[in-house]
Amino acid sequence: MSDIPSAPEPRGQGPAKPRDPEAKKPREGEELKETTGPKEATEPTAPTDPTAPTASADPGEPEPTGPSRESSSQGDATEAAEAAEEESDWAYPSPTPAPWLAGLQVRSPAPVRTATLWAALATGVLSMLLLDDGLALNLLLVAIPAALASYFAAQAAGRRTRAWTLVWGIGGIGLLIVPALRDADWPSFLAVVTAVALGSLALHGGRTWPAVLLGPIGVFNALVTGPTWGWRGLRERFGGARRGLGAGLRALAVTAVLLLVFGALFAGADAAFADLLGELMPDASVSGGPWRVVLLVLGLVGALAAAHTAAAPVQWDRVEVPKGRPRGRLEWALPLIVLTVLFAAFNAVQLAVLFGGYDAVLKKTGQTYAEYARQGFWQLLLVTLLTLLVIVFALRWAPRDEARDRKLVRGVLGTLCGLALVVVASAVRRMDMYVEAYGLTRLRVSVVAVELWLGLVIVLIMAAGVWGARWLPRAVAASAAAGVLAFGLMSPDALIAERNVQRYEDTGKFDLEYARGLSADAVPALDKLKEPLRSCALSSVADELGEDEGLWYATSWGEAHARDILRDRPPSKDPDWSVCSRVADDLMYR
């Protein structure tokens, strides 16, 4: 609603004529039209008194023209002119956030920068050219321009780069090194998923549990608003005219034709240059054209969605989790103290078995060494998970009215966490016994890694009880990402092969069938086997790799290293399977 203050009455003019009561009243939000006399200021919704003089605007002050950001201007021509100047060609109506994001997405995205558009286009083009031949270094090459697009968009929105933003961003890029180094699919997949989660944290920020856990959801809404935001910016740059857009497309077409013609001529003139082009350029066959178009769209949409999220992040920290009702000391402490006593009794038995030897326990229970180890690990892993769940609910309902309440909570939960760490150590020891009996597999190395990470989370909870818990959500997320990165760099398949080859040298037992299913990362360890077992183990990997080498950006370091080994010492095409089958009779219990 407009509220125009009364201006001083000009000398010699006297009061303005009374306004006709039957005159049409302007609607709310409608601009006042310039009339032949002095401009009248009226309140659109208030009744007009015919006897009251109407204030006149300064006749020497011109009425502002052009678009204005606000329909209610205070009647000041200077403010209206400044508002008109603020309205530029880049302005456009901000996309309405999804209803479920109302109140969380408080920032409207700044106009898209040219650098953001170029970076998004580079992401789409690289996706089209590089991602059709497998995942290795090419995934990292595609992620770099996407990260730059997000950086440019955040800078345009005035967001400052904070320390945790750098941690999440560098961590996400670092995780994409795993597919470039390892041939195994499963650690690479885990690294890529974790990299996406860290990228979402870098885009949204946040320090609470809802922000850490719900951050990736905000990117899905940007999959729609991001491309719309980018298209509007592109249309503004071409002035909304087809001529400008056509000129840009023609320039790209001429560039492509020149590169194609002269590149083909140079390749035909020199074989070395042709080989260089063949190694650098992807195989853009016509049969894969539709799929490459899909990759182009996916890369472009993904980059614009990430950039839009960086420009207008969802404030997940605004999600409030209701606090639990504090319980009385007896109601809260009694179950936890009894549980702590149970933990202490179990750990005392574990220490007695550790120092007294396993022979007495096995003789008394009638179990074998491997059965005892296998039976205990999974239960202890579940105990660790349930302990973390108990701690979460205990903190939610903990008494916190007085200082001694806080001391009670720290004492009980600290003791429980300390005993839980002993359970973690016992579980890891059980799995080590199991591996000694049956060998190492992907499942076993994975669950041991999870158990160790759960132990680290317990340590972080204990530290939060001493120094405060504001940093705990981000620390847990960072520890998970660091664990995934270490797991991938460790090369699980190589570790499995090395451990099983060592077991074969010590016991003469080897699971050939399982070894033949490992990836090319296991080739350096399997190469240490003696013939004919070496050829039997490596023949499946050699057949899977084939003789045709992949493109440099789609070949991991593990695959390239395995090819070098197999090229120098190729496995026999007709190994003595009778010997291999006798060794393979003793299979691992998987």
Secondary structure, DSSP 8 states (H G I E B T S, - for coil): ----------TTT-S-----TTS----TT------SSS-B---SSS---TTS---B--TTS----S--S-S--TT-HHHHHHHHHH--TT--------GGGTTT---------HHHHHHHHHHHHHHHHHGGG-SSHHHHHHHHHHHHHHHHHHHHTT----HHHHHHHHHHHHHTHHHHH---HHHHHHHHHHHHHHHHHHHH---SHHHHHHTTHHHHHHHHHHHHHHHHHHHHHTTT-HHHHHHHHHHHHHHHHHHHHHHHHHHHH-HHHHHHHHHHS----STTHHHHHHHHHHHHHHHHHHHHHHHS---GGG----------HHHHHHHHHHHHHHHHHHHHHHHHHHHH-HHHHHHHH---HHHHHHHHHHHHHHHHHHHHHHHHHHHHT---SSHHHHHHHHHHHHHHHHHHHHHHHHHHHHHHHHHHHH---HHHHHHHHHHHHHHHHHHHHHHHHHH-STTHHHHHHHHHHHHHHHHHHH-HHHHHHHHHHHHHHHHS---HHHHHTS-GGGHHHHTTS-TTHHHHHHHHHHHHH-SS---GGG--HHHHHHHHHHHHS---SS--HHHHHHHTTS----
